[in-house]
Structures are given as C-alpha cells and as structure tokens.
Amino acid sequence: MPKQEFPLTYLQHYLPEAAASPVLALLQQYKVHLTITRERKSVLGDYRHAHQHAAHRISVNGNLNPYAFLITLVHELAHLVTFLQYGNRVQAHGREWKQVYRMLLTRFLEMHIFPADILASLQSSLHNLPASSCADEGLMRVLRRYDKKEEGMLLVEELPEGALFVLDDGKIFKKGQRLRKRFQCTEVKTGKLYLFSPIYEVKKVS
C-alpha cells in the first residue's frame, strides 16, 4: 500500500529535532489524521478537510528531508486553518491562505530550526509566498542540498543540452533548449516534445 500510518510520536523521525514538539502540538490541537506517503512527483503533500465523521486529513511524502517535510506540513496545516476560518469561500492559495501560512511559517522561523541558507530563502519569499514549495525554484535548490544523494540523479538544468535522461517509468528523453521557464525535451521513442521544470530530478543516461 502506498500509505503508511504511524503514531504521531513517530514523526520525530521525519522532522528536525526542535520542530517535533510544536508540530505534534498543532496536529493534536486540530485533530489531524496524518498520513506519510511514498514519493509523489506532482505534489509534496495535500490536505482534505473534515466532513461528517472524518477528521482533517493531511498527507506528506515520506522521502523528503526533515526541512522539506516540515515546510510541506506547515503548508498543509495552513490550508486546514484557512478552511476553519473561511470554509470554501476563499481561493485555495489566495490572500487568506498566504496570511495564515506566513503566520505559521514565521513561528517556526523564529525557533532557529532551519540552517542559514534555508532560512534566508524562506525569509525572502515571505512577502510573496508561492502556491507550492515546488513552485519556489530557489527554495527547492537549497532544500536539495539536504537530500540523500542518489548516484546519477541530476536536475534537468544541470544536464548539458543534448544529454539523455530517463524517468522512473523508463521513458528516455533528450534535453533541448530552454523556453522561458522550462526546458523542451524530446521523448526518444516517440519524438514527442515535453516541457520539464529546470528543477525536476532525473537520472542521466550514460
């Protein structure tokens, strides 16, 4: 099964040490049903609000490093708190959500949990928070420094033009030119063109 459920105290294995206690307090305060999932390429986490007899549900990818895990969890908690305050009357990543996310995130920034480079990146984005951590390319590059490195894995932007790379599903692509914010890449087998984020992680084909 793709999802694993653990006692809340098990979260200490996924979070920076200093963040464990305040995070657990928030999860208990809002009665969150937390699920740790396998890696999802399209999202790092998600939130589903409570209904009838179901509790608020948050899921976070379990492969994230502790700092990325904390940031993602705070992002989803901001959705929960925004829903409690405004229901479905506001946009998912609108002004109200950004206000709540900024408030929660600032609380953790003040606890001296993050290394200097992550702290600086987070502080620089506080004035205009992106809808997703994945959308904040600068932050994603910094967070990647704290990932466990897998041999042969690179960001698309780190590959030279013309290099071949393979995805988890076995499809092989050839890197092309950058078109504004993304790289145009060709699937070798079909010749179809696809656009890849510069910070999408792929495996280089030797």
C-alpha positions in Angstrom: 0.0 0.0 0.0 1.3 3.5 -0.8 0.3 5.0 2.5 1.6 4.3 6.0 0.1 5.4 9.3 2.1 5.8 12.4 1.7 7.1 15.9 2.2 10.9 16.0 5.3 10.5 18.1 6.9 8.6 15.2 7.0 11.9 13.3 10.2 12.8 15.2 12.0 10.6 12.6 10.8 12.9 9.8 11.3 16.3 11.4 14.1 18.5 12.6 14.5 17.7 16.3 13.5 21.1 17.6 10.3 21.1 15.4 8.9 17.8 16.7 7.2 19.1 19.8 5.5 22.2 18.3 4.4 20.2 15.3 2.8 17.5 17.4 1.0 20.1 19.5 -0.5 21.6 16.3 -1.6 18.2 15.0 -3.2 17.3 18.3 -4.8 20.8 18.5 -6.5 20.4 15.1 -7.1 16.6 15.4 -5.3 15.9 12.2 -5.2 12.4 10.7 -1.7 12.5 9.2 -0.5 10.0 6.5 3.1 9.6 5.3 3.1 8.5 1.7 5.6 7.3 -0.8 7.1 9.8 -3.2 4.7 11.7 -5.5 6.3 13.6 -8.3 3.4 16.0 -8.8 2.8 17.0 -5.1 4.8 17.0 -1.8 1.7 17.0 0.3 -2.1 17.6 0.4 -5.0 18.4 2.7 -8.6 17.3 2.8 -11.0 19.0 5.2 -13.1 17.2 7.8 -16.6 16.1 6.9 -19.3 14.1 8.7 -17.3 11.8 11.0 -14.0 12.0 9.2 -11.1 14.1 10.7 -9.0 16.6 8.8 -6.5 14.6 6.7 -3.0 15.7 5.7 -0.5 13.6 3.7 3.2 14.3 3.2 5.7 12.5 1.1 7.9 10.4 3.4 11.0 10.7 1.2 11.5 14.4 2.0 14.4 15.6 4.0 13.4 16.9 7.5 13.4 20.6 6.5 11.3 19.9 3.3 9.0 17.7 5.3 8.4 20.5 7.9 7.8 23.2 5.3 5.4 20.9 3.4 3.5 20.0 6.6 3.2 23.7 7.6 1.9 24.5 4.1 -0.9 21.9 4.5 -1.7 23.0 8.1 -2.2 26.5 6.7 -4.9 25.0 4.4 -6.6 23.5 7.4 -6.5 26.7 9.5 -7.7 28.7 6.4 -10.6 26.3 5.9 -11.6 26.6 9.6 -11.7 30.4 9.3 -13.2 30.8 5.9 -14.6 27.5 4.7 -14.8 27.2 0.9 -15.3 31.0 0.4 -11.7 31.8 -0.5 -9.2 30.7 -3.1 -7.0 27.7 -2.2 -3.8 29.7 -2.3 -5.3 33.2 -2.1 -4.6 36.1 0.2 -6.2 34.5 3.2 -4.2 31.3 2.9 -1.0 33.2 2.4 -1.7 35.2 5.5 -2.2 32.0 7.6 0.8 30.3 6.0 3.0 33.3 6.7 1.9 33.3 10.3 2.6 29.6 10.9 5.9 29.6 9.0 7.1 32.7 10.9 6.5 30.8 14.1 9.0 28.1 13.0 11.4 30.6 11.5 11.8 32.2 15.0 12.7 28.8 16.6 16.1 28.7 14.9 15.3 25.3 13.3 16.5 26.0 9.8 20.1 26.2 8.5 21.1 29.7 7.4 20.7 29.0 3.7 17.1 27.6 4.0 16.2 30.4 6.5 17.4 33.1 4.0 15.4 31.5 1.2 12.2 31.3 3.2 12.5 34.8 4.5 13.0 36.2 1.0 9.7 34.6 -0.1 7.6 35.6 2.8 6.4 38.7 1.0 5.0 36.7 -1.9 4.5 33.1 -0.9 4.2 30.6 -3.9 1.2 28.2 -4.1 3.6 25.3 -3.8 7.0 24.7 -2.5 7.7 23.1 -5.8 7.0 26.4 -7.5 9.7 28.1 -5.4 12.7 27.1 -7.5 15.2 28.9 -5.3 14.0 27.2 -2.2 13.9 23.8 -3.9 17.5 24.1 -5.0 18.5 25.0 -1.4 16.5 22.2 0.1 18.0 19.7 -2.3 21.4 20.2 -0.6 20.0 18.3 2.4 18.6 15.3 0.4 20.3 11.9 0.4 22.1 11.9 -2.9 21.3 9.1 -5.3 24.0 8.3 -7.8 23.3 9.6 -11.3 20.4 11.8 -10.2 20.6 15.4 -11.5 18.2 18.3 -12.0 17.2 18.9 -15.6 19.0 22.3 -15.6 22.3 20.5 -14.6 22.3 18.4 -17.7 24.1 19.7 -20.9 21.9 20.3 -23.9 21.5 17.1 -25.9 22.0 14.8 -22.9 19.8 11.8 -22.4 17.9 11.2 -19.2 15.4 8.6 -18.0 12.4 8.8 -15.8 11.1 6.3 -13.2 8.7 4.9 -15.8 11.6 4.0 -18.1 10.9 6.7 -20.7 14.1 8.3 -22.2 14.3 11.9 -23.2 16.8 14.2 -24.9 17.3 17.6 -23.3 16.6 20.5 -25.6 16.6 24.3 -25.4 15.2 26.4 -22.6 11.9 28.0 -23.5 11.2 30.7 -20.9 10.9 28.9 -17.6 11.1 25.3 -18.8 13.2 23.0 -21.0 11.8 21.5 -24.1 12.8 17.8 -24.2 12.1 15.1 -26.8 11.0 11.6 -25.9 13.4 9.4 -27.8 11.0 6.6 -28.7 8.1 8.7 -29.9 9.7 12.0 -30.9 7.0 13.9 -28.8 8.0 17.1 -27.2 7.6 17.7 -23.5 8.3 20.7 -21.2 10.3 20.0 -18.0 10.8 22.2 -15.0 14.5 23.1 -14.5 14.4 21.6 -11.0 12.8 18.3 -12.0 15.1 15.5 -10.8 16.0 12.8 -13.4 18.6 10.1 -14.0 21.3 10.8 -16.6 21.8 8.1 -19.2 25.5 7.3 -19.7 
